[in-house]
Amino acid sequence: MNIDIRKSIHDNFKDANESEIRASITSAIEDKDEITLPGLGVFLELLWENSDESSREYIISTIKKGI
């Protein structure tokens, strides 16, 4: 079985509002459910692709601080 995670995430959230997206992210992190990690990765990919260089430096710095 071949699943396109990116397409699935896009389809599942295309009509979601900001608060629904926030709730999904918060829930995925709080539940520490490994199955949600690919979806969070898709969100990170969207964030990265839609960020300018300054924002990307901030993202990297924030991730580094967390590690």
MIDOSE-1310 file (N, C-alpha, C; in nm, 2 decimals, decimal comma, always signed):
residues 67
mnid	+0,08/-0,12/+0,00/+0,00/+0,00/+0,00/+0,09/+0,12/+0,00; +0,06/+0,22/-0,09/+0,14/+0,34/-0,10/+0,05/+0,46/-0,07; +0,09/+0,53/+0,04/+0,02/+0,64/+0,09/+0,10/+0,77/+0,06; +0,03/+0,87/+0,01/+0,09/+1,00/-0,02/+0,06/+1,09/+0,10
irks	+0,15/+1,09/+0,20/+0,12/+1,16/+0,32/+0,10/+1,31/+0,30; +0,18/+1,37/+0,21/+0,16/+1,51/+0,18/+0,02/+1,54/+0,13; -0,03/+1,46/+0,03/-0,16/+1,48/-0,03/-0,27/+1,46/+0,08; -0,25/+1,36/+0,16/-0,35/+1,33/+0,27/-0,36/+1,45/+0,36
ihdn	-0,25/+1,50/+0,41/-0,25/+1,62/+0,50/-0,31/+1,74/+0,43; -0,27/+1,77/+0,31/-0,33/+1,88/+0,24/-0,48/+1,86/+0,22; -0,53/+1,74/+0,19/-0,67/+1,72/+0,17/-0,75/+1,73/+0,31; -0,68/+1,68/+0,41/-0,75/+1,68/+0,54/-0,76/+1,82/+0,60
fkda	-0,67/+1,91/+0,57/-0,67/+2,04/+0,63/-0,70/+2,15/+0,53; -0,74/+2,12/+0,41/-0,76/+2,23/+0,31/-0,87/+2,33/+0,35; -0,97/+2,28/+0,43/-1,08/+2,37/+0,47/-1,07/+2,41/+0,62; -0,96/+2,37/+0,68/-0,95/+2,40/+0,83/-0,91/+2,54/+0,85
nese	-0,96/+2,59/+0,96/-0,92/+2,73/+1,00/-0,80/+2,73/+1,09; -0,75/+2,84/+1,12/-0,62/+2,85/+1,20/-0,64/+2,78/+1,34; -0,75/+2,79/+1,40/-0,77/+2,73/+1,53/-0,78/+2,58/+1,52; -0,83/+2,53/+1,42/-0,84/+2,38/+1,40/-0,69/+2,33/+1,37
iras	-0,62/+2,40/+1,30/-0,48/+2,36/+1,27/-0,40/+2,37/+1,40; -0,42/+2,47/+1,48/-0,35/+2,48/+1,61/-0,38/+2,37/+1,70; -0,51/+2,34/+1,70/-0,56/+2,23/+1,79/-0,50/+2,09/+1,75; -0,49/+2,07/+1,62/-0,43/+1,95/+1,57/-0,28/+1,94/+1,60
itsa	-0,21/+2,05/+1,59/-0,06/+2,05/+1,62/-0,05/+2,03/+1,77; -0,12/+2,10/+1,85/-0,11/+2,09/+2,00/-0,14/+1,95/+2,04; -0,25/+1,89/+1,99/-0,29/+1,75/+2,02/-0,18/+1,65/+1,99; -0,13/+1,67/+1,87/-0,02/+1,57/+1,82/+0,10/+1,58/+1,91
iedk	+0,14/+1,70/+1,96/+0,25/+1,71/+2,05/+0,22/+1,66/+2,19; +0,11/+1,70/+2,24/+0,07/+1,66/+2,38/+0,05/+1,51/+2,39; -0,01/+1,45/+2,29/-0,04/+1,31/+2,29/+0,09/+1,22/+2,27; +0,19/+1,28/+2,22/+0,32/+1,21/+2,19/+0,30/+1,09/+2,11
deit	+0,21/+1,10/+2,02/+0,17/+0,99/+1,93/+0,26/+0,98/+1,81; +0,34/+0,88/+1,80/+0,44/+0,87/+1,69/+0,38/+0,87/+1,55; +0,25/+0,83/+1,54/+0,19/+0,82/+1,41/+0,16/+0,96/+1,35; +0,16/+1,06/+1,44/+0,13/+1,20/+1,39/+0,26/+1,27/+1,34
lpgl	+0,37/+1,21/+1,37/+0,50/+1,28/+1,33/+0,51/+1,31/+1,18; +0,47/+1,22/+1,09/+0,48/+1,25/+0,95/+0,39/+1,38/+0,91; +0,27/+1,39/+0,98/+0,19/+1,50/+0,95/+0,25/+1,63/+1,00; +0,32/+1,63/+1,11/+0,39/+1,74/+1,16/+0,50/+1,78/+1,07
gvfl	+0,56/+1,68/+1,01/+0,67/+1,70/+0,91/+0,62/+1,77/+0,79; +0,50/+1,74/+0,75/+0,44/+1,81/+0,63/+0,41/+1,95/+0,67; +0,36/+1,98/+0,79/+0,34/+2,12/+0,83/+0,48/+2,19/+0,84; +0,58/+2,13/+0,88/+0,71/+2,19/+0,88/+0,76/+2,22/+0,74
ellw	+0,74/+2,13/+0,65/+0,77/+2,15/+0,51/+0,70/+2,27/+0,45; +0,57/+2,28/+0,48/+0,49/+2,40/+0,44/+0,54/+2,53/+0,50; +0,58/+2,52/+0,62/+0,63/+2,64/+0,69/+0,76/+2,68/+0,63; +0,85/+2,59/+0,60/+0,98/+2,61/+0,54/+0,97/+2,67/+0,40
ensd	+0,88/+2,61/+0,32/+0,87/+2,65/+0,18/+0,80/+2,79/+0,17; +0,73/+2,83/+0,27/+0,66/+2,96/+0,27/+0,73/+3,06/+0,35; +0,85/+3,04/+0,39/+0,93/+3,13/+0,48/+1,04/+3,20/+0,40; +1,07/+3,32/+0,44/+1,19/+3,39/+0,38/+1,31/+3,34/+0,46
essr	+1,43/+3,39/+0,41/+1,55/+3,34/+0,47/+1,56/+3,38/+0,62; +1,52/+3,50/+0,66/+1,52/+3,54/+0,80/+1,43/+3,44/+0,88; +1,32/+3,41/+0,83/+1,23/+3,32/+0,91/+1,29/+3,18/+0,92; +1,36/+3,14/+0,81/+1,42/+3,01/+0,81/+1,53/+3,00/+0,92
eyii	+1,61/+3,11/+0,93/+1,71/+3,12/+1,03/+1,65/+3,11/+1,17; +1,53/+3,17/+1,19/+1,46/+3,17/+1,32/+1,42/+3,02/+1,35; +1,36/+2,96/+1,25/+1,32/+2,82/+1,26/+1,43/+2,73/+1,30; +1,54/+2,74/+1,23/+1,66/+2,66/+1,26/+1,71/+2,69/+1,41
stik	+1,72/+2,82/+1,44/+1,76/+2,86/+1,57/+1,67/+2,80/+1,68; +1,54/+2,81/+1,66/+1,45/+2,76/+1,76/+1,46/+2,61/+1,77; +1,47/+2,54/+1,66/+1,49/+2,39/+1,67/+1,62/+2,36/+1,74; +1,73/+2,43/+1,71/+1,86/+2,40/+1,78/+1,84/+2,42/+1,93
kgi	+1,77/+2,53/+1,97/+1,76/+2,55/+2,11/+1,68/+2,44/+2,18; +1,58/+2,38/+2,11/+1,50/+2,27/+2,16/+1,58/+2,14/+2,17; +1,68/+2,13/+2,09/+1,76/+2,00/+2,09/+1,86/+2,01/+2,20
